[in-house]
Amino acid sequence: MLSDKEQVQLQELLDKIVEIKSRFEKIREVFKSSPYQSAVNAIREKLNQQNLTPEEQKALRANLKEQQAILDSWNKFPTRLAHAADMKELLSPDVYGLDEDRCNWLMLGEEIDELEKELRRLEFLAQSNK
């Protein structure tokens, strides 16, 4: 069984998941209009042009890679968030031994930290596209 202190810490992690989900929903509209998908499509069209110099092609490919990475991150974020929310099911000492429970707890904490970092980046990108 988790100590009182550990239960409080666990609840704080679960509260962070709720907060992240709320913040994610606030920026969802900006990405629904999909400026990044439009950018990816436009870059691909430019790359299909025959009269580009090697330097222009290189710059366009770098830009395409960056825009595609943003789009991929955006598309994967809800799945990662749902996975973090599901991880709380793994945190029951009744299901697993206490050592494995603590390991899952640490994994959840690390995933929440990563989600917060990624959300800050997505919020910044959403703000710059308003």
N, CA, C and O atoms as a GROMACS GRO file, in nm:
protein
  520
    1MET      N    1   0.084  -0.119   0.000
    1MET     CA    2   0.000   0.000   0.000
    1MET      C    3   0.089   0.125   0.000
    1MET      O    4   0.195   0.127   0.062
    2LEU      N    5   0.046   0.226  -0.068
    2LEU     CA    6   0.121   0.351  -0.073
    2LEU      C    7   0.102   0.427   0.058
    2LEU      O    8  -0.004   0.424   0.119
    3SER      N    9   0.208   0.495   0.098
    3SER     CA   10   0.198   0.578   0.218
    3SER      C   11   0.111   0.699   0.186
    3SER      O   12   0.080   0.726   0.070
    4ASP      N   13   0.072   0.772   0.291
    4ASP     CA   14  -0.009   0.893   0.270
    4ASP      C   15   0.064   0.993   0.180
    4ASP      O   16   0.004   1.054   0.092
    5LYS      N   17   0.195   1.009   0.205
    5LYS     CA   18   0.274   1.102   0.126
    5LYS      C   19   0.276   1.059  -0.021
    5LYS      O   20   0.262   1.142  -0.111
    6GLU      N   21   0.294   0.929  -0.045
    6GLU     CA   22   0.296   0.879  -0.182
    6GLU      C   23   0.160   0.894  -0.249
    6GLU      O   24   0.153   0.924  -0.369
    7GLN      N   25   0.054   0.875  -0.174
    7GLN     CA   26  -0.080   0.892  -0.231
    7GLN      C   27  -0.104   1.037  -0.271
    7GLN      O   28  -0.166   1.064  -0.374
    8VAL      N   29  -0.053   1.131  -0.190
    8VAL     CA   30  -0.065   1.274  -0.224
    8VAL      C   31   0.014   1.303  -0.352
    8VAL      O   32  -0.034   1.373  -0.441
    9GLN      N   33   0.137   1.248  -0.359
    9GLN     CA   34   0.219   1.270  -0.478
    9GLN      C   35   0.154   1.209  -0.602
    9GLN      O   36   0.157   1.268  -0.710
   10LEU      N   37   0.096   1.092  -0.586
   10LEU     CA   38   0.027   1.028  -0.697
   10LEU      C   39  -0.092   1.112  -0.743
   10LEU      O   40  -0.115   1.128  -0.863
   11GLN      N   41  -0.167   1.165  -0.649
   11GLN     CA   42  -0.281   1.248  -0.685
   11GLN      C   43  -0.235   1.374  -0.758
   11GLN      O   44  -0.302   1.421  -0.850
   12GLU      N   45  -0.119   1.428  -0.718
   12GLU     CA   46  -0.065   1.545  -0.789
   12GLU      C   47  -0.033   1.510  -0.934
   12GLU      O   48  -0.057   1.590  -1.024
   13LEU      N   49   0.023   1.390  -0.957
   13LEU     CA   50   0.051   1.346  -1.094
   13LEU      C   51  -0.078   1.335  -1.175
   13LEU      O   52  -0.085   1.379  -1.289
   14LEU      N   53  -0.179   1.276  -1.114
   14LEU     CA   54  -0.307   1.260  -1.184
   14LEU      C   55  -0.372   1.396  -1.212
   14LEU      O   56  -0.434   1.415  -1.317
   15ASP      N   57  -0.357   1.489  -1.119
   15ASP     CA   58  -0.409   1.624  -1.141
   15ASP      C   59  -0.336   1.693  -1.257
   15ASP      O   60  -0.397   1.768  -1.334
   16LYS      N   61  -0.205   1.666  -1.269
   16LYS     CA   62  -0.129   1.724  -1.380
   16LYS      C   63  -0.182   1.673  -1.514
   16LYS      O   64  -0.188   1.748  -1.611
   17ILE      N   65  -0.220   1.545  -1.518
   17ILE     CA   66  -0.276   1.490  -1.642
   17ILE      C   67  -0.402   1.566  -1.681
   17ILE      O   68  -0.421   1.600  -1.798
   18VAL      N   69  -0.487   1.592  -1.583
   18VAL     CA   70  -0.611   1.666  -1.609
   18VAL      C   71  -0.579   1.807  -1.659
   18VAL      O   72  -0.642   1.857  -1.752
   19GLU      N   73  -0.480   1.871  -1.596
   19GLU     CA   74  -0.441   2.007  -1.636
   19GLU      C   75  -0.385   2.007  -1.779
   19GLU      O   76  -0.419   2.094  -1.859
   20ILE      N   77  -0.300   1.910  -1.810
   20ILE     CA   78  -0.242   1.902  -1.944
   20ILE      C   79  -0.352   1.884  -2.048
   20ILE      O   80  -0.351   1.948  -2.153
   21LYS      N   81  -0.448   1.797  -2.018
   21LYS     CA   82  -0.558   1.773  -2.112
   21LYS      C   83  -0.638   1.901  -2.134
   21LYS      O   84  -0.677   1.931  -2.247
   22SER      N   85  -0.662   1.977  -2.027
   22SER     CA   86  -0.736   2.102  -2.038
   22SER      C   87  -0.661   2.203  -2.125
   22SER      O   88  -0.720   2.267  -2.211
   23ARG      N   89  -0.531   2.216  -2.101
   23ARG     CA   90  -0.450   2.309  -2.180
   23ARG      C   91  -0.444   2.266  -2.326
   23ARG      O   92  -0.446   2.350  -2.416
   24PHE      N   93  -0.436   2.136  -2.348
   24PHE     CA   94  -0.433   2.083  -2.485
   24PHE      C   95  -0.562   2.119  -2.558
   24PHE      O   96  -0.558   2.157  -2.675
   25GLU      N   97  -0.674   2.107  -2.491
   25GLU     CA   98  -0.804   2.138  -2.554
   25GLU      C   99  -0.812   2.284  -2.594
   25GLU      O  100  -0.876   2.318  -2.694
   26LYS      N  101  -0.746   2.372  -2.518
   26LYS     CA  102  -0.750   2.516  -2.548
   26LYS      C  103  -0.681   2.549  -2.680
   26LYS      O  104  -0.722   2.642  -2.750
   27ILE      N  105  -0.577   2.475  -2.716
   27ILE     CA  106  -0.505   2.506  -2.839
   27ILE      C  107  -0.550   2.418  -2.956
   27ILE      O  108  -0.503   2.435  -3.068
   28ARG      N  109  -0.639   2.327  -2.930
   28ARG     CA  110  -0.682   2.231  -3.033
   28ARG      C  111  -0.738   2.300  -3.158
   28ARG      O  112  -0.712   2.255  -3.270
   29GLU      N  113  -0.813   2.409  -3.140
   29GLU     CA  114  -0.876   2.477  -3.254
   29GLU      C  115  -0.773   2.530  -3.353
   29GLU      O  116  -0.794   2.525  -3.475
   30VAL      N  117  -0.661   2.582  -3.302
   30VAL     CA  118  -0.558   2.636  -3.391
   30VAL      C  119  -0.505   2.524  -3.481
   30VAL      O  120  -0.486   2.544  -3.601
   31PHE      N  121  -0.482   2.408  -3.422
   31PHE     CA  122  -0.426   2.299  -3.501
   31PHE      C  123  -0.531   2.231  -3.587
   31PHE      O  124  -0.498   2.169  -3.688
   32LYS      N  125  -0.659   2.242  -3.549
   32LYS     CA  126  -0.765   2.183  -3.633
   32LYS      C  127  -0.767   2.248  -3.770
   32LYS      O  128  -0.794   2.182  -3.870
   33SER      N  129  -0.738   2.378  -3.774
   33SER     CA  130  -0.733   2.446  -3.903
   33SER      C  131  -0.611   2.399  -3.983
   33SER      O  132  -0.598   2.426  -4.102
   34SER      N  133  -0.522   2.330  -3.914
   34SER     CA  134  -0.408   2.261  -3.972
   34SER      C  135  -0.316   2.348  -4.057
   34SER      O  136  -0.293   2.317  -4.174
   35PRO      N  137  -0.262   2.456  -4.000
   35PRO     CA  138  -0.166   2.534  -4.078
   35PRO      C  139  -0.041   2.452  -4.112
   35PRO      O  140   0.024   2.478  -4.213
   36TYR      N  141  -0.009   2.354  -4.028
   36TYR     CA  142   0.110   2.274  -4.053
   36TYR      C  143   0.088   2.176  -4.168
   36TYR      O  144   0.179   2.152  -4.248
   37GLN      N  145  -0.032   2.119  -4.176
   37GLN     CA  146  -0.061   2.030  -4.290
   37GLN      C  147  -0.058   2.109  -4.420
   37GLN      O  148  -0.007   2.062  -4.521
   38SER      N  149  -0.112   2.230  -4.416
   38SER     CA  150  -0.108   2.316  -4.535
   38SER      C  151   0.035   2.348  -4.574
   38SER      O  152   0.070   2.347  -4.692
   39ALA      N  153   0.118   2.376  -4.474
   39ALA     CA  154   0.259   2.407  -4.500
   39ALA      C  155   0.331   2.287  -4.560
   39ALA      O  156   0.408   2.301  -4.655
   40VAL      N  157   0.305   2.169  -4.506
   40VAL     CA  158   0.367   2.046  -4.558
   40VAL      C  159   0.326   2.025  -4.703
   40VAL      O  160   0.410   1.994  -4.788
   41ASN      N  161   0.199   2.041  -4.731
   41ASN     CA  162   0.151   2.023  -4.869
   41ASN      C  163   0.214   2.124  -4.964
   41ASN      O  164   0.254   2.089  -5.075
   42ALA      N  165   0.222   2.250  -4.920
   42ALA     CA  166   0.281   2.355  -5.005
   42ALA      C  167   0.429   2.327  -5.032
   42ALA      O  168   0.477   2.346  -5.144
   43ILE      N  169   0.501   2.282  -4.930
   43ILE     CA  170   0.644   2.252  -4.949
   43ILE      C  171   0.661   2.135  -5.045
   43ILE      O  172   0.749   2.137  -5.131
   44ARG      N  173   0.578   2.034  -5.030
   44ARG     CA  174   0.587   1.918  -5.121
   44ARG      C  175   0.561   1.961  -5.266
   44ARG      O  176   0.627   1.913  -5.358
   45GLU      N  177   0.464   2.049  -5.285
   45GLU     CA  178   0.437   2.099  -5.420
   45GLU      C  179   0.558   2.173  -5.477
   45GLU      O  180   0.594   2.155  -5.593
   46LYS      N  181   0.621   2.256  -5.392
   46LYS     CA  182   0.740   2.330  -5.438
   46LYS      C  183   0.853   2.234  -5.473
   46LYS      O  184   0.925   2.255  -5.570
   47LEU      N  185   0.868   2.127  -5.393
   47LEU     CA  186   0.975   2.031  -5.420
   47LEU      C  187   0.954   1.957  -5.552
   47LEU      O  188   1.050   1.909  -5.612
   48ASN      N  189   0.832   1.949  -5.598
   48ASN     CA  190   0.803   1.882  -5.725
   48ASN      C  191   0.839   1.968  -5.846
   48ASN      O  192   0.838   1.920  -5.959
   49GLN      N  193   0.870   2.095  -5.822
   49GLN     CA  194   0.909   2.182  -5.933
   49GLN      C  195   1.047   2.141  -5.984
   49GLN      O  196   1.134   2.101  -5.907
   50GLN      N  197   1.065   2.150  -6.112
   50GLN     CA  198   1.189   2.104  -6.176
   50GLN      C  199   1.302   2.207  -6.170
   50GLN      O  200   1.419   2.170  -6.182
   51ASN      N  201   1.269   2.333  -6.154
   51ASN     CA  202   1.369   2.439  -6.168
   51ASN      C  203   1.432   2.484  -6.036
   51ASN      O  204   1.476   2.598  -6.026
   52LEU      N  205   1.436   2.399  -5.936
   52LEU     CA  206   1.495   2.436  -5.807
   52LEU      C  207   1.645   2.407  -5.804
   52LEU      O  208   1.691   2.305  -5.857
   53THR      N  209   1.718   2.497  -5.742
   53THR     CA  210   1.862   2.473  -5.725
   53THR      C  211   1.880   2.372  -5.611
   53THR      O  212   1.789   2.353  -5.531
   54PRO      N  213   1.997   2.309  -5.603
   54PRO     CA  214   2.022   2.216  -5.492
   54PRO      C  215   2.008   2.282  -5.354
   54PRO      O  216   1.961   2.220  -5.259
   55GLU      N  217   2.049   2.409  -5.345
   55GLU     CA  218   2.036   2.481  -5.218
   55GLU      C  219   1.890   2.501  -5.181
   55GLU      O  220   1.851   2.485  -5.066
   56GLU      N  221   1.809   2.537  -5.281
   56GLU     CA  222   1.665   2.555  -5.256
   56GLU      C  223   1.600   2.423  -5.216
   56GLU      O  224   1.516   2.419  -5.126
   57GLN      N  225   1.639   2.315  -5.282
   57GLN     CA  226   1.586   2.184  -5.246
   57GLN      C  227   1.623   2.146  -5.103
   57GLN      O  228   1.541   2.094  -5.028
   58LYS      N  229   1.748   2.172  -5.068
   58LYS     CA  230   1.796   2.140  -4.933
   58LYS      C  231   1.718   2.219  -4.828
   58LYS      O  232   1.676   2.164  -4.727
   59ALA      N  233   1.699   2.348  -4.853
   59ALA     CA  234   1.625   2.433  -4.759
   59ALA      C  235   1.479   2.388  -4.748
   59ALA      O  236   1.423   2.383  -4.638
   60LEU      N  237   1.419   2.354  -4.861
   60LEU     CA  238   1.280   2.308  -4.859
   60LEU      C  239   1.267   2.175  -4.785
   60LEU      O  240   1.171   2.154  -4.710
   61ARG      N  241   1.362   2.085  -4.806
   61ARG     CA  242   1.356   1.956  -4.736
   61ARG      C  243   1.372   1.974  -4.585
   61ARG      O  244   1.305   1.907  -4.507
   62ALA      N  245   1.460   2.065  -4.545
   62ALA     CA  246   1.477   2.092  -4.402
   62ALA      C  247   1.349   2.150  -4.343
   62ALA      O  248   1.306   2.112  -4.234
   63ASN      N  249   1.288   2.242  -4.416
   63ASN     CA  250   1.162   2.302  -4.371
   63ASN      C  251   1.051   2.197  -4.366
   63ASN      O  252   0.971   2.195  -4.273
   64LEU      N  253   1.047   2.109  -4.466
   64LEU     CA  254   0.948   2.002  -4.470
   64LEU      C  255   0.964   1.910  -4.349
   64LEU      O  256   0.866   1.871  -4.285
   65LYS      N  257   1.088   1.877  -4.319
   65LYS     CA  258   1.115   1.789  -4.204
   65LYS      C  259   1.066   1.854  -4.074
   65LYS      O  260   1.006   1.787  -3.990
   66GLU      N  261   1.093   1.983  -4.059
   66GLU     CA  262   1.051   2.055  -3.938
   66GLU      C  263   0.899   2.062  -3.928
   66GLU      O  264   0.842   2.035  -3.822
   67GLN      N  265   0.833   2.099  -4.037
   67GLN     CA  266   0.687   2.110  -4.036
   67GLN      C  267   0.621   1.974  -4.014
   67GLN      O  268   0.521   1.965  -3.943
   68GLN      N  269   0.677   1.870  -4.074
   68GLN     CA  270   0.623   1.735  -4.057
   68GLN      C  271   0.641   1.688  -3.913
   68GLN      O  272   0.552   1.621  -3.859
   69ALA      N  273   0.753   1.722  -3.850
   69ALA     CA  274   0.777   1.684  -3.711
   69ALA      C  275   0.674   1.749  -3.618
   69ALA      O  276   0.625   1.686  -3.525
   70ILE      N  277   0.643   1.876  -3.645
   70ILE     CA  278   0.541   1.945  -3.565
   70ILE      C  279   0.406   1.877  -3.583
   70ILE      O  280   0.335   1.852  -3.485
   71LEU      N  281   0.372   1.848  -3.706
   71LEU     CA  282   0.245   1.782  -3.735
   71LEU      C  283   0.238   1.644  -3.670
   71LEU      O  284   0.135   1.607  -3.613
   72ASP      N  285   0.346   1.568  -3.679
   72ASP     CA  286   0.350   1.435  -3.616
   72ASP      C  287   0.334   1.445  -3.466
   72ASP      O  288   0.261   1.367  -3.405
   73SER      N  289   0.404   1.540  -3.406
   73SER     CA  290   0.395   1.560  -3.261
   73SER      C  291   0.251   1.592  -3.222
   73SER      O  292   0.198   1.538  -3.125
   74TRP      N  293   0.189   1.682  -3.298
   74TRP     CA  294   0.050   1.719  -3.270
   74TRP      C  295  -0.041   1.598  -3.280
   74TRP      O  296  -0.128   1.578  -3.195
   75ASN      N  297  -0.023   1.519  -3.384
   75ASN     CA  298  -0.110   1.404  -3.405
   75ASN      C  299  -0.091   1.295  -3.300
   75ASN      O  300  -0.186   1.223  -3.267
   76LYS      N  301   0.030   1.283  -3.245
   76LYS     CA  302   0.057   1.179  -3.145
   76LYS      C  303   0.023   1.224  -3.003
   76LYS      O  304   0.007   1.140  -2.914
   77PHE      N  305   0.010   1.354  -2.981
   77PHE     CA  306  -0.009   1.405  -2.844
   77PHE      C  307  -0.132   1.346  -2.775
   77PHE      O  308  -0.120   1.302  -2.661
   78PRO      N  309  -0.249   1.341  -2.839
   78PRO     CA  310  -0.366   1.285  -2.770
   78PRO      C  311  -0.346   1.139  -2.728
   78PRO      O  312  -0.393   1.097  -2.622
   79THR      N  313  -0.276   1.062  -2.812
   79THR     CA  314  -0.250   0.922  -2.778
   79THR      C  315  -0.157   0.912  -2.658
   79THR      O  316  -0.179   0.832  -2.568
   80ARG      N  317  -0.054   0.995  -2.657
   80ARG     CA  318   0.039   0.995  -2.543
   80ARG      C  319  -0.033   1.037  -2.415
   80ARG      O  320  -0.009   0.982  -2.308
   81LEU      N  321  -0.121   1.136  -2.427
   81LEU     CA  322  -0.196   1.183  -2.311
   81LEU      C  323  -0.288   1.073  -2.260
   81LEU      O  324  -0.298   1.050  -2.139
   82ALA      N  325  -0.356   1.005  -2.350
   82ALA     CA  326  -0.445   0.895  -2.310
   82ALA      C  327  -0.365   0.782  -2.246
   82ALA      O  328  -0.411   0.721  -2.149
   83HIS      N  329  -0.246   0.756  -2.299
   83HIS     CA  330  -0.161   0.652  -2.241
   83HIS      C  331  -0.121   0.689  -2.098
   83HIS      O  332  -0.123   0.604  -2.009
   84ALA      N  333  -0.085   0.814  -2.076
   84ALA     CA  334  -0.049   0.858  -1.940
   84ALA      C  335  -0.168   0.844  -1.847
   84ALA      O  336  -0.153   0.801  -1.732
   85ALA      N  337  -0.287   0.879  -1.894
   85ALA     CA  338  -0.406   0.864  -1.811
   85ALA      C  339  -0.432   0.717  -1.781
   85ALA      O  340  -0.474   0.683  -1.670
   86ASP      N  341  -0.408   0.630  -1.878
   86ASP     CA  342  -0.427   0.486  -1.857
   86ASP      C  343  -0.323   0.428  -1.761
   86ASP      O  344  -0.350   0.328  -1.695
   87MET      N  345  -0.206   0.490  -1.755
   87MET     CA  346  -0.100   0.438  -1.667
   87MET      C  347  -0.143   0.437  -1.521
   87MET      O  348  -0.091   0.359  -1.442
   88LYS      N  349  -0.237   0.524  -1.486
   88LYS     CA  350  -0.280   0.527  -1.346
   88LYS      C  351  -0.338   0.392  -1.304
   88LYS      O  352  -0.335   0.357  -1.186
   89GLU      N  353  -0.390   0.315  -1.402
   89GLU     CA  354  -0.443   0.182  -1.371
   89GLU      C  355  -0.331   0.088  -1.326
   89GLU      O  356  -0.355  -0.007  -1.253
   90LEU      N  357  -0.209   0.116  -1.371
   90LEU     CA  358  -0.096   0.032  -1.333
   90LEU      C  359  -0.042   0.065  -1.194
   90LEU      O  360   0.047  -0.003  -1.143
   91LEU      N  361  -0.097   0.168  -1.134
   91LEU     CA  362  -0.041   0.217  -1.008
   91LEU      C  363  -0.111   0.163  -0.885
   91LEU      O  364  -0.102   0.222  -0.778
   92SER      N  365  -0.180   0.054  -0.898
   92SER     CA  366  -0.249  -0.006  -0.784
   92SER      C  367  -0.163  -0.116  -0.724
   92SER      O  368  -0.133  -0.214  -0.792
   93PRO      N  369  -0.122  -0.103  -0.598
   93PRO     CA  370  -0.042  -0.207  -0.534
   93PRO      C  371  -0.116  -0.340  -0.525
   93PRO      O  372  -0.055  -0.444  -0.505
   94ASP      N  373  -0.248  -0.336  -0.539
   94ASP     CA  374  -0.325  -0.461  -0.534
   94ASP      C  375  -0.300  -0.544  -0.660
   94ASP      O  376  -0.314  -0.666  -0.658
   95VAL      N  377  -0.264  -0.478  -0.769
   95VAL     CA  378  -0.244  -0.547  -0.896
   95VAL      C  379  -0.100  -0.595  -0.910
   95VAL      O  380  -0.076  -0.707  -0.955
   96TYR      N  381  -0.006  -0.512  -0.872
   96TYR     CA  382   0.135  -0.545  -0.887
   96TYR      C  383   0.203  -0.534  -0.751
   96TYR      O  384   0.150  -0.476  -0.657
   97GLY      N  385   0.323  -0.592  -0.745
   97GLY     CA  386   0.402  -0.575  -0.624
   97GLY      C  387   0.444  -0.430  -0.609
   97GLY      O  388   0.446  -0.355  -0.706
   98LEU      N  389   0.476  -0.392  -0.488
   98LEU     CA  390   0.507  -0.252  -0.459
   98LEU      C  391   0.626  -0.200  -0.539
   98LEU      O  392   0.625  -0.086  -0.584
   99ASP      N  393   0.730  -0.284  -0.559
   99ASP     CA  394   0.846  -0.238  -0.636
   99ASP      C  395   0.808  -0.206  -0.779
   99ASP      O  396   0.849  -0.102  -0.833
  100GLU      N  397   0.731  -0.292  -0.841
  100GLU     CA  398   0.688  -0.266  -0.979
  100GLU      C  399   0.594  -0.146  -0.984
  100GLU      O  400   0.596  -0.069  -1.080
  101ASP      N  401   0.513  -0.130  -0.880
  101ASP     CA  402   0.423  -0.016  -0.872
  101ASP      C  403   0.502   0.113  -0.870
  101ASP      O  404   0.467   0.208  -0.940
  102ARG      N  405   0.608   0.118  -0.791
  102ARG     CA  406   0.691   0.239  -0.784
  102ARG      C  407   0.760   0.266  -0.918
  102ARG      O  408   0.775   0.381  -0.958
  103CYS      N  409   0.801   0.160  -0.986
  103CYS     CA  410   0.862   0.176  -1.118
  103CYS      C  411   0.761   0.238  -1.216
  103CYS      O  412   0.795   0.329  -1.290
  104ASN      N  413   0.638   0.187  -1.214
  104ASN     CA  414   0.533   0.243  -1.301
  104ASN      C  415   0.505   0.388  -1.265
  104ASN      O  416   0.479   0.471  -1.352
  105TRP      N  417   0.510   0.418  -1.137
  105TRP     CA  418   0.486   0.553  -1.088
  105TRP      C  419   0.593   0.648  -1.143
  105TRP      O  420   0.562   0.757  -1.189
  106LEU      N  421   0.719   0.604  -1.137
  106LEU     CA  422   0.828   0.685  -1.191
  106LEU      C  423   0.812   0.705  -1.342
  106LEU      O  424   0.837   0.814  -1.393
  107MET      N  425   0.770   0.600  -1.412
  107MET     CA  426   0.748   0.612  -1.556
  107MET      C  427   0.638   0.712  -1.585
  107MET      O  428   0.649   0.791  -1.679
  108LEU      N  429   0.533   0.711  -1.505
  108LEU     CA  430   0.424   0.807  -1.524
  108LEU      C  431   0.474   0.949  -1.501
  108LEU      O  432   0.442   1.039  -1.579
  109GLY      N  433   0.553   0.969  -1.396
  109GLY     CA  434   0.609   1.102  -1.370
  109GLY      C  435   0.694   1.152  -1.485
  109GLY      O  436   0.686   1.268  -1.523
  110GLU      N  437   0.778   1.062  -1.540
  110GLU     CA  438   0.863   1.100  -1.653
  110GLU      C  439   0.778   1.132  -1.776
  110GLU      O  440   0.807   1.229  -1.847
  111GLU      N  441   0.675   1.052  -1.802
  111GLU     CA  442   0.589   1.076  -1.918
  111GLU      C  443   0.515   1.209  -1.904
  111GLU      O  444   0.499   1.283  -2.001
  112ILE      N  445   0.469   1.239  -1.783
  112ILE     CA  446   0.399   1.366  -1.760
  112ILE      C  447   0.494   1.483  -1.784
  112ILE      O  448   0.454   1.583  -1.844
  113ASP      N  449   0.619   1.472  -1.738
  113ASP     CA  450   0.717   1.577  -1.762
  113ASP      C  451   0.738   1.598  -1.912
  113ASP      O  452   0.743   1.711  -1.960
  114GLU      N  453   0.751   1.488  -1.987
  114GLU     CA  454   0.768   1.497  -2.132
  114GLU      C  455   0.645   1.560  -2.198
  114GLU      O  456   0.658   1.642  -2.289
  115LEU      N  457   0.526   1.520  -2.153
  115LEU     CA  458   0.403   1.577  -2.208
  115LEU      C  459   0.396   1.727  -2.182
  115LEU      O  460   0.354   1.804  -2.269
  116GLU      N  461   0.436   1.769  -2.062
  116GLU     CA  462   0.434   1.913  -2.031
  116GLU      C  463   0.529   1.991  -2.122
  116GLU      O  464   0.494   2.098  -2.170
  117LYS      N  465   0.649   1.936  -2.144
  117LYS     CA  466   0.745   2.003  -2.233
  117LYS      C  467   0.687   2.015  -2.374
  117LYS      O  468   0.693   2.122  -2.436
  118GLU      N  469   0.632   1.905  -2.423
  118GLU     CA  470   0.577   1.905  -2.559
  118GLU      C  471   0.457   1.999  -2.568
  118GLU      O  472   0.440   2.068  -2.669
  119LEU      N  473   0.374   2.002  -2.465
  119LEU     CA  474   0.259   2.091  -2.465
  119LEU      C  475   0.302   2.237  -2.469
  119LEU      O  476   0.242   2.318  -2.540
  120ARG      N  477   0.406   2.273  -2.394
  120ARG     CA  478   0.456   2.411  -2.397
  120ARG      C  479   0.500   2.449  -2.539
  120ARG      O  480   0.474   2.560  -2.585
  121ARG      N  481   0.565   2.356  -2.607
  121ARG     CA  482   0.609   2.381  -2.745
  121ARG      C  483   0.488   2.398  -2.837
  121ARG      O  484   0.485   2.488  -2.920
  122LEU      N  485   0.389   2.310  -2.822
  122LEU     CA  486   0.269   2.320  -2.905
  122LEU      C  487   0.191   2.448  -2.876
  122LEU      O  488   0.136   2.509  -2.967
  123GLU      N  489   0.186   2.488  -2.748
  123GLU     CA  490   0.118   2.613  -2.713
  123GLU      C  491   0.187   2.732  -2.779
  123GLU      O  492   0.121   2.822  -2.830
  124PHE      N  493   0.320   2.731  -2.777
  124PHE     CA  494   0.396   2.839  -2.840
  124PHE      C  495   0.366   2.843  -2.990
  124PHE      O  496   0.342   2.950  -3.046
  125LEU      N  497   0.367   2.727  -3.054
  125LEU     CA  498   0.338   2.721  -3.198
  125LEU      C  499   0.196   2.766  -3.228
  125LEU      O  500   0.172   2.835  -3.327
  126ALA      N  501   0.102   2.726  -3.144
  126ALA     CA  502  -0.037   2.767  -3.164
  126ALA      C  503  -0.051   2.918  -3.150
  126ALA      O  504  -0.121   2.982  -3.228
  127GLN      N  505   0.017   2.975  -3.051
  127GLN     CA  506   0.013   3.120  -3.029
  127GLN      C  507   0.071   3.194  -3.149
  127GLN      O  508   0.018   3.298  -3.189
  128SER      N  509   0.178   3.141  -3.206
  128SER     CA  510   0.241   3.210  -3.319
  128SER      C  511   0.160   3.195  -3.448
  128SER      O  512   0.187   3.265  -3.546
  129ASN      N  513   0.061   3.106  -3.448
  129ASN     CA  514  -0.022   3.087  -3.568
  129ASN      C  515  -0.160   3.148  -3.554
  129ASN      O  516  -0.245   3.127  -3.641
  130LYS      N  517  -0.184   3.222  -3.448
  130LYS     CA  518  -0.317   3.285  -3.431
  130LYS      C  519  -0.330   3.404  -3.521
  130LYS      O  520  -0.433   3.471  -3.522
   0.00000   0.00000   0.00000
